[in-house]
Amino acid sequence: MAIAGVQLYQSGINCREGPETETMPIITEVRFAHANGALADTFSQYPDITVSIVQETSTDPGRNLYFMRFEGGPETPTDEILASDSTVSEVEPMPGFEGRRMWGIAFDPGTKLVAPKVTDVDGFVLDARSSSNLRGWRERWLLPDREALREVWQWARENGFEFTVLEFRRQDHADLEYTGPNVPTEEQREALVAAYERGYFAEPRETSLEELAQSLGISPTAVAGRIKRGMKSTIEMTLVVEDPE
């Protein structure tokens, strides 16, 4: 494990100078920590607490609010724990999730965050959760190529992260839309968004499968299947968290 640096591994080979450049998209799983990283004080004081990021696309980008789910740890209310964490600048409860320890969190400007760098290289964070053995984070990313991974690797090394790439695999064009069992496909996301915007989930419903199918240019059966599979993937990605350690 690298201290204040990075080690990259492929097929058991230590690539200390960084991965070679490749233009094919990749999915990589990483583990990292920093003394001034997100929730560093919380992880240090409460090593048994488990945190997972709830994917949220409607967040106001100007506030940089992250939605997180907390499990385990002490009986102390989560808002009190977060208020004492020097990396946290703002804490908000998530409406409708009282008692489930889900919070919106904004971080202090001095906090070391990797996600903005992943976005900077045109990548996406697919899954993020705390890593108990490192007192940091374990994440899964979709990146455009190995050069993007090398750039994040270099940035992490220069900024004093303890950072390990656990594994990565190439994605060809055929399976790029499906990035893992917990991530909805583009078609599923399109169907879910259309259903939401047109009131399919309202009570009473404001649209029907037939109307959704017509707007999307597919059959009602296909719409129903995409909504069902998309909801399953969304629940697995956001609410059903398995410990990967």
Salt bridges, closest charged atoms under 4 A:
GLU20 OE2 - ARG146 NH1 3.95
GLU22 OE2 - ARG146 NH1 3.22
GLU22 OE1 - ARG170 NH1 3.65
GLU29 OE2 - ARG138 NE 2.68
GLU71 OE2 - ARG69 NH2 3.41
GLU90 OE2 - ARG63 NH2 2.35
GLU92 OE2 - ARG63 NH2 2.42
ASP120 OD2 - LYS117 NZ 3.42
ASP127 OD2 - ARG129 NH2 2.81
GLU147 OE2 - ARG150 NH2 3.01
GLU151 OE2 - LYS117 NZ 3.16
GLU186 OE1 - ARG189 NH2 2.71
GLU236 OE2 - LYS232 NZ 2.57
GLU245 OE1 - ARG31 NH1 3.90
GLU245 OE1 - ARG138 NH1 3.48
